[in-house]
Amino acid sequence: MLEIRYVWEWPVRICHWLNALSIFMLSITGFYIGNPFATGTGSTLFTMGNIRFVHFLFGYVLTISMLARIYWMFAGNHHASWKGFFPWTTPIGRKNFVKMLRYYTFTGKQITYEVGHNPVAATAYFGIFALFLVQIVSGFTLYGQFEPGSFWYVAFGWVPALINNQDLRLLHHAVMWLLAGFIINHVYSGWLMDIKERNGTMSGIFSGYRFIEPKDL
């Protein structure tokens, strides 16, 4: 008999979808900023300005969402806890990581059964959060240079001392493509685990609930 468990609390779900929306909008507008294809005069003259406004707007949305998610790593349930992103700290976590890695790489058939994220997914999400932070820091560093003396100029004024502007832009652009690749894998893996485990992996990010076999607990 399956048990229904409330796993993903509403702050986690809201942050998930805000992150997804932000990355989509930031990627679309960022690609245009790097490769503008619409030019003209009159009503279309300010196209780049409008695109940059949307880009900066969702940069703020992503930043606020990240801060909220970091807060919930300490305030939420144990499925949302920061500890879940470090499965290598326990023997069972290391064992299950290897088992899931073998499954994902088609070298093993067994999977682990967790109520929350499996160890490979949790480690990947930690890496994605790190990439989000790279995008936030690099993005607002570049943003601040358009207004010397502004908050972002002062806050991230140390970054250009470590990496020149051109390399910083290249890094910002490269991480965009890494995130695009992750999204493809993320959707595929979610559907795969939903079919394999039959536990509501996909629906859980909407409802918060997952269906768990008692023996798997």
SERO-4910 file (N, C-alpha, C, O; in steps of 0.05 Angstrom, whole numbers):
BEGIN
 pado doro    nc1    nc2    nc3   cac1   cac2   cac3    cc1    cc2    cc3    oc1    oc2    oc3
  Met    A     17    -24      0      0      0      0     18     25      0     34     28     18
  Leu    A     15     42    -19     31     66    -21     23     86      0      0     89      7
  Glu    A     43    100     10     39    122     29     43    148     14     61    151     -3
  Ile    A     26    168     20     29    194      8     44    212     28     36    216     50
  Arg    A     67    222     19     83    239     35     85    267     24     89    271      0
  Tyr    A     82    287     41     85    315     33    115    321     34    126    325     56
  Val    A    128    322     11    157    325      9    166    353      3    181    365     18
  Trp    A    156    364    -19    165    390    -28    146    412    -19    124    415    -30
  Glu    A    154    427      1    138    448     12    134    471     -8    150    473    -27
  Trp    A    114    487     -4    108    508    -24    131    527    -30    133    536    -53
  Pro    A    147    535    -10    169    553    -17    189    540    -37    200    553    -54
  Val    A    193    514    -33    212    499    -51    200    499    -80    214    503    -99
  Arg    A    174    494    -82    161    492   -108    161    519   -122    166    521   -146
  Ile    A    155    540   -106    154    567   -118    182    575   -128    185    585   -150
  Cys    A    202    570   -112    230    576   -120    238    560   -145    251    570   -163
  His    A    229    535   -146    236    518   -169    225    531   -195    239    533   -215
  Trp    A    200    539   -194    187    549   -219    197    578   -225    198    585   -248
  Leu    A    203    593   -205    215    620   -209    242    617   -222    249    632   -240
  Asn    A    258    597   -213    284    592   -224    281    584   -254    296    593   -271
  Ala    A    262    566   -259    258    556   -286    250    579   -305    261    582   -327
  Leu    A    231    596   -296    222    618   -312    245    638   -316    249    648   -338
  Ser    A    260    643   -295    282    663   -297    303    654   -316    312    669   -333
  Ile    A    311    628   -314    332    618   -332    323    619   -361    338    625   -379
  Phe    A    297    612   -365    287    613   -393    288    642   -404    298    646   -426
  Met    A    278    661   -388    277    689   -398    305    701   -400    311    716   -418
  Leu    A    322    694   -381    350    704   -381    365    693   -405    381    707   -417
  Ser    A    360    668   -412    374    656   -435    365    668   -461    381    674   -478
  Ile    A    338    672   -464    328    684   -489    338    712   -492    348    719   -514
  Thr    A    335    728   -471    344    756   -473    374    758   -475    385    775   -489
  Gly    A    388    741   -460    417    742   -460    428    734   -487    448    746   -497
  Phe    A    416    715   -500    425    707   -527    421    730   -547    438    735   -564
  Tyr    A    399    745   -543    394    768   -561    415    790   -556    426    802   -574
  Ile    A    421    795   -530    440    816   -523    467    809   -536    481    827   -545
  Gly    A    475    784   -535    500    776   -547    500    775   -577    521    778   -590
  Asn    A    476    769   -589    473    767   -618    448    781   -627    429    768   -635
  Pro    A    448    808   -626    423    822   -634    417    818   -664    434    821   -681
  Phe    A    392    811   -669    384    806   -697    362    824   -706    356    824   -730
  Ala    A    350    840   -688    329    859   -696    340    887   -695    348    897   -674
  Thr    A    340    901   -717    349    929   -718    327    945   -733    310    934   -747
  Gly    A    328    971   -729    309    988   -743    309   1015   -731    327   1023   -716
  Thr    A    290   1031   -739    288   1058   -729    260   1063   -718    242   1046   -720
  Gly    A    256   1086   -706    229   1093   -696    222   1076   -673    236   1075   -653
  Ser    A    199   1062   -675    188   1046   -653    206   1023   -646    204   1012   -623
  Thr    A    223   1013   -664    240    991   -658    268    999   -649    285    982   -644
  Leu    A    272   1025   -647    299   1035   -640    308   1026   -613    332   1021   -609
  Phe    A    290   1024   -594    297   1018   -567    294    988   -561    291    980   -537
  Thr    A    296    971   -581    293    942   -577    313    932   -557    306    917   -539
  Met    A    339    939   -561    359    929   -543    354    938   -514    359    923   -495
  Gly    A    345    963   -511    340    973   -485    318    957   -471    320    951   -447
  Asn    A    297    951   -485    275    935   -474    284    907   -467    277    896   -446
  Ile    A    300    895   -484    311    868   -479    328    868   -454    327    850   -437
  Arg    A    345    888   -452    363    890   -429    347    894   -403    354    883   -382
  Phe    A    325    910   -405    308    914   -381    297    887   -371    297    882   -348
  Val    A    286    871   -390    275    845   -383    296    827   -371    292    813   -352
  His    A    320    828   -383    342    812   -374    349    819   -345    352    802   -328
  Phe    A    352    845   -339    359    853   -312    336    847   -293    341    840   -270
  Leu    A    311    850   -302    288    844   -284    289    815   -275    286    810   -251
  Phe    A    293    797   -293    294    769   -285    320    761   -271    321    741   -257
  Gly    A    340    778   -274    364    774   -258    358    779   -229    368    765   -211
  Tyr    A    341    799   -224    333    805   -196    315    782   -186    317    774   -163
  Val    A    297    773   -203    279    751   -195    295    726   -187    289    714   -167
  Leu    A    314    719   -203    331    696   -197    346    700   -171    349    681   -155
  Thr    A    356    724   -167    371    729   -142    354    727   -117    362    714    -98
  Ile    A    330    738   -119    311    737    -96    303    708    -91    301    699    -68
  Ser    A    298    693   -113    290    665   -110    313    648    -97    308    631    -80
  Met    A    337    654   -105    360    639    -94    363    646    -64    368    627    -48
  Leu    A    360    671    -57    362    678    -28    341    664    -12    346    655     10
  Ala    A    316    663    -23    294    650     -9    299    620     -6    294    609     15
  Arg    A    310    608    -27    316    579    -26    338    573     -6    337    553      8
  Ile    A    358    590     -5    380    586     15    368    588     43    376    573     60
  Tyr    A    351    608     47    338    610     73    323    585     80    323    576    103
  Trp    A    308    574     60    291    551     66    308    525     70    298    505     79
  Met    A    333    526     62    351    503     68    354    500     98    361    478    108
  Phe    A    350    521    113    352    520    142    325    521    157    323    512    179
  Ala    A    305    532    143    278    535    156    259    513    148    239    509    162
  Gly    A    264    499    126    245    479    116    248    452    128    263    448    147
  Asn    A    233    432    116    235    405    126    262    393    117    278    405    103
  His    A    267    368    125    293    356    120    298    350     91    321    346     82
  His    A    276    348     75    280    344     46    291    369     32    304    366     12
  Ala    A    286    392     44    296    417     32    322    426     45    334    445     36
  Ser    A    332    411     65    355    419     81    381    419     64    383    404     44
  Trp    A    399    437     71    425    438     57    441    412     60    457    406     43
  Lys    A    435    397     81    449    372     85    444    352     62    461    335     56
  Gly    A    420    354     50    414    336     29    431    339      4    431    321    -13
  Phe    A    444    362      1    461    367    -22    489    356    -20    506    360    -37
  Phe    A    494    343      3    521    332      8    519    303     16    525    295     38
  Pro    A    510    285     -3    506    257      4    532    243     10    532    221     23
  Trp    A    555    254      2    581    240      6    590    241     35    610    229     42
  Thr    A    575    255     52    583    257     81    576    233     97    585    230    119
  Thr    A    560    214     85    552    190    100    559    165     83    559    167     58
  Pro    A    565    143     96    571    118     80    548    109     62    553    102     39
  Ile    A    523    111     72    501    102     55    497    122     32    489    114     10
  Gly    A    503    147     37    501    167     15    521    161     -7    515    163    -30
  Arg    A    546    154      1    566    147    -19    559    122    -34    563    120    -59
  Lys    A    549    102    -20    541     77    -33    518     82    -53    519     71    -75
  Asn    A    498     97    -45    475    102    -62    483    120    -86    472    118   -107
  Phe    A    502    138    -81    511    155   -103    523    137   -125    517    141   -149
  Val    A    541    119   -118    553    101   -138    532     84   -152    533     80   -176
  Lys    A    512     74   -137    491     58   -149    475     74   -169    470     64   -191
  Met    A    467     98   -162    452    115   -181    469    124   -204    459    126   -227
  Leu    A    494    129   -200    512    138   -221    515    115   -242    515    120   -266
  Arg    A    516     90   -232    518     67   -250    492     64   -266    493     57   -289
  Tyr    A    470     70   -253    444     68   -267    442     89   -289    435     82   -311
  Tyr    A    450    113   -283    448    135   -302    467    131   -326    462    139   -348
  Thr    A    490    117   -321    510    113   -342    507     85   -355    524     76   -369
  Phe    A    484     72   -349    477     46   -362    497     24   -355    501      6   -371
  Thr    A    510     26   -332    528      5   -323    517    -11   -300    531    -29   -289
  Gly    A    493     -5   -292    480    -19   -270    450    -17   -273    440      2   -285
  Lys    A    435    -36   -262    406    -36   -265    391    -28   -239    367    -23   -240
  Gln    A    405    -28   -217    392    -22   -191    391      8   -187    409     23   -194
  Ile    A    369     17   -174    367     45   -166    362     46   -136    354     27   -124
  Thr    A    367     69   -125    361     74    -97    333     86    -95    322     97   -114
  Tyr    A    321     85    -72    294     96    -68    295    116    -45    297    108    -21
  Glu    A    294    141    -52    293    162    -32    267    176    -33    254    178    -54
  Val    A    258    187    -10    234    203    -10    239    229    -24    221    239    -39
  Gly    A    262    241    -20    270    266    -34    287    260    -58    282    242    -73
  His    A    308    276    -61    326    272    -84    345    248    -79    354    244    -57
  Asn    A    351    234   -101    372    214    -99    399    227    -98    401    251   -105
  Pro    A    420    213    -89    446    226    -84    458    240   -109    470    261   -107
  Val    A    455    227   -133    466    239   -157    451    265   -164    464    285   -171
  Ala    A    425    264   -162    409    288   -167    415    311   -148    418    334   -156
  Ala    A    418    304   -122    424    324   -102    451    337   -107    454    361   -104
  Thr    A    471    321   -115    497    332   -121    496    350   -145    509    371   -146
  Ala    A    480    342   -165    477    358   -190    464    384   -183    472    405   -194
  Tyr    A    444    384   -166    430    409   -159    448    428   -143    445    452   -146
  Phe    A    466    417   -127    485    434   -114    503    448   -134    508    472   -132
  Gly    A    511    433   -155    526    445   -176    511    466   -191    522    487   -199
  Ile    A    485    462   -195    468    481   -209    465    507   -193    466    529   -204
  Phe    A    462    504   -166    461    527   -149    487    543   -152    487    568   -152
  Ala    A    509    529   -153    535    543   -156    536    558   -183    546    580   -184
  Leu    A    526    546   -204    525    560   -230    506    584   -229    512    605   -241
  Phe    A    484    582   -214    466    605   -211    482    628   -198    479    651   -206
  Leu    A    497    621   -177    513    642   -164    533    655   -182    538    679   -181
  Val    A    546    638   -199    565    649   -219    551    669   -237    561    690   -243
  Gln    A    526    661   -247    511    679   -264    503    705   -250    505    726   -262
  Ile    A    495    703   -225    487    726   -211    510    745   -206    508    769   -211
  Val    A    533    734   -197    556    751   -192    567    764   -218    572    788   -219
  Ser    A    570    747   -238    581    757   -264    562    777   -277    570    797   -288
  Gly    A    536    771   -276    516    788   -288    514    816   -275    514    836   -288
  Phe    A    513    816   -248    511    842   -235    538    857   -235    539    881   -232
  Thr    A    560    842   -238    586    856   -241    586    872   -267    594    895   -268
  Leu    A    577    859   -289    576    873   -315    555    895   -314    559    916   -326
  Tyr    A    533    890   -300    511    910   -298    521    935   -283    516    957   -291
  Gly    A    537    931   -262    546    953   -246    566    971   -260    569    994   -253
  Gln    A    580    960   -280    599    976   -295    587    998   -312    600   1017   -321
  Phe    A    561    996   -317    547   1016   -332    541   1041   -315    533   1062   -325
  Glu    A    543   1037   -288    538   1060   -270    558   1060   -248    552   1050   -226
  Pro    A    582   1070   -253    602   1071   -232    592   1086   -207    579   1107   -208
  Gly    A    598   1073   -184    589   1084   -159    563   1073   -149    555   1078   -126
  Ser    A    549   1057   -166    524   1045   -158    529   1022   -138    552   1014   -133
  Phe    A    507   1011   -127    509    990   -107    524    966   -119    542    955   -107
  Trp    A    515    957   -144    527    933   -156    556    938   -164    573    920   -163
  Tyr    A    563    963   -171    590    970   -178    608    967   -154    631    956   -156
  Val    A    599    976   -131    614    974   -106    615    945    -96    636    936    -87
  Ala    A    592    932    -96    590    905    -85    608    885   -100    620    868    -87
  Phe    A    610    887   -126    626    868   -142    649    881   -156    658    872   -177
  Gly    A    659    903   -145    682    917   -156    707    901   -156    726    906   -170
  Trp    A    708    880   -138    732    863   -136    733    842   -158    755    832   -163
  Val    A    711    837   -172    711    816   -192    729    823   -216    744    805   -225
  Pro    A    727    847   -228    744    853   -251    774    852   -245    790    849   -263
  Ala    A    781    852   -219    809    849   -212    819    821   -215    843    815   -217
  Leu    A    799    802   -215    806    773   -218    803    763   -246    817    745   -254
  Ile    A    785    775   -262    779    766   -289    771    790   -306    755    806   -298
  Asn    A    783    792   -330    777    815   -347    749    813   -358    736    792   -358
  Asn    A    739    835   -368    711    837   -377    704    817   -399    683    804   -398
  Gln    A    722    814   -418    716    796   -440    714    767   -431    696    753   -440
  Asp    A    732    759   -414    730    732   -403    706    728   -385    694    707   -384
  Leu    A    698    749   -371    675    748   -354    649    745   -371    631    730   -364
  Arg    A    648    759   -393    625    756   -411    624    728   -423    603    716   -426
  Leu    A    648    718   -430    649    691   -442    640    670   -421    626    652   -428
  Leu    A    649    674   -396    640    656   -375    610    657   -371    597    636   -369
  His    A    599    681   -370    570    685   -367    555    671   -390    534    659   -385
  His    A    565    673   -414    552    661   -437    555    631   -436    536    616   -443
  Ala    A    578    621   -429    583    592   -428    565    578   -408    555    556   -412
  Val    A    562    591   -384    545    579   -364    516    578   -373    502    559   -365
  Met    A    508    597   -389    481    596   -400    476    569   -415    455    557   -412
  Trp    A    496    561   -432    493    536   -447    495    512   -429    482    492   -434
  Leu    A    511    514   -407    512    491   -388    484    488   -375    476    465   -371
  Leu    A    471    510   -368    445    508   -356    424    498   -376    406    483   -368
  Ala    A    427    505   -401    409    494   -422    412    464   -424    392    450   -426
  Gly    A    437    454   -423    441    426   -424    430    412   -400    419    390   -402
  Phe    A    433    425   -376    422    413   -352    392    410   -353    381    390   -345
  Ile    A    378    431   -364    349    430   -365    339    406   -381    320    392   -374
  Ile    A    353    401   -404    346    377   -420    349    352   -404    331    335   -404
  Asn    A    371    349   -391    376    325   -374    357    324   -351    348    302   -343
  His    A    350    347   -339    333    348   -316    305    337   -323    293    322   -307
  Val    A    294    346   -345    268    337   -353    268    307   -360    250    293   -352
  Tyr    A    289    299   -374    291    270   -381    293    253   -356    280    233   -354
  Ser    A    311    261   -338    315    245   -314    290    244   -296    283    224   -284
  Gly    A    275    267   -296    251    268   -280    230    248   -291    218    233   -275
  Trp    A    226    248   -317    208    229   -329    217    200   -325    201    182   -320
  Leu    A    243    196   -328    254    169   -325    249    158   -297    240    135   -294
  Met    A    255    175   -276    250    166   -249    221    163   -242    213    145   -227
  Asp    A    204    179   -255    175    177   -251    165    150   -261    149    137   -248
  Ile    A    175    142   -284    167    116   -296    179     93   -280    166     73   -275
  Lys    A    205     96   -273    219     74   -259    208     70   -231    203     47   -223
  Glu    A    205     92   -216    197     89   -188    167     91   -184    157     81   -163
  Arg    A    153    102   -203    123    105   -201    115    119   -174     97    110   -160
  Asn    A    129    141   -169    124    154   -143    116    183   -145    116    198   -126
  Gly    A    108    192   -170     99    219   -173    121    239   -174    117    262   -164
  Thr    A    144    232   -185    166    251   -186    158    276   -201    164    298   -191
  Met    A    145    274   -224    138    297   -239    115    313   -227    116    338   -225
  Ser    A     94    299   -218     71    313   -207     78    326   -180     66    345   -171
  Gly    A     99    315   -166    106    324   -140    116    353   -140    112    367   -120
  Ile    A    128    362   -162    137    389   -162    114    409   -166    118    433   -163
  Phe    A     91    399   -172     67    416   -173     51    414   -147     42    434   -136
  Ser    A     48    390   -137     31    385   -113     47    385    -87     36    391    -66
  Gly    A     72    376    -89     88    373    -65     88    345    -54    104    338    -37
  Tyr    A     69    328    -64     66    301    -53     80    280    -71     81    283    -95
  Arg    A     90    259    -57    101    236    -72     90    211    -59     81    210    -36
  Phe    A     89    190    -76     78    164    -67    101    145    -61    117    139    -78
  Ile    A    102    136    -36    124    121    -27    116     93    -17     96     89     -3
  Glu    A    132     73    -25    128     46    -14    139     46     14    161     54     19
  Pro    A    123     36     34    132     36     62    158     22     65    174     30     82
  Lys    A    163      0     50    189    -14     53    213      3     45    235     -2     54
  Asp    A    208     22     27    230     39     18    237     60     39    258     73     36
  Leu    A    221     64     59    227     83     81    246     71    101    254     85    120
***
